[in-house]
Every structure is written in C-alpha cells, then in structure tokens.
Amino acid sequence: MSGLSHITVRKHSFLSSAAFGLSAIVITVILSATVVALYGVHLASEKSDRVIGLAQSAVKGLPEFQQALPPDAW
C-alpha cells in the first residue's frame, strides 16, 4: 500500500438541499397526477356507456332543474 486514501465529505448548502427537496416533491406530484389520470382514463373507457348515459340524463334534466331554482334576487 503506497498511501492513504482520503475521503472527502461535501455537505450540501441550504439552497442545494432546498432544490433537491423541491424537485423531489415536484416529481412525486407529477407521478401521482399521472397515475390518477391514467386510472381515470381506464375507468372512463371501461364505463363509457354509463358515463355517456349519465351525461345525457344530466343534459335532459337541466330545464327541470332550472325551473326548480328560486327566482333571481336581483
């Protein structure tokens, strides 16, 4: 053995630690939103007939709903 090896420990500054933490949070949020969106697309494609039927019944019921509302207070 010819010589000793030196170990250098570099501590992160506050700004680099904050940048690492913020980027970890952003990546986690993006991945979570992607998973939720993909699951929503999967659910919508699986239940598309029910979703379309629900939307059609909601549109058909809008005039009745509007008539059931109280008159404007203006």
C-alpha positions, 0 to 999 in steps of 0.5 A, spaced: 500 500 500 503 506 497 498 511 501 492 513 504 486 514 501 482 520 503 475 521 503 472 527 502 465 529 505 461 535 501 455 537 505 450 540 501 448 548 502 441 550 504 439 552 497 442 545 494 438 541 499 432 546 498 432 544 490 433 537 491 427 537 496 423 541 491 424 537 485 423 531 489 416 533 491 415 536 484 416 529 481 412 525 486 406 530 484 407 529 477 407 521 478 401 521 482 397 526 477 399 521 472 397 515 475 390 518 477 389 520 470 391 514 467 386 510 472 381 515 470 382 514 463 381 506 464 375 507 468 372 512 463 373 507 457 371 501 461 364 505 463 363 509 457 356 507 456 354 509 463 358 515 463 355 517 456 348 515 459 349 519 465 351 525 461 345 525 457 340 524 463 344 530 466 343 534 459 335 532 459 334 534 466 337 541 466 330 545 464 327 541 470 332 543 474 332 550 472 325 551 473 326 548 480 331 554 482 328 560 486 327 566 482 333 571 481 334 576 487 336 581 483 
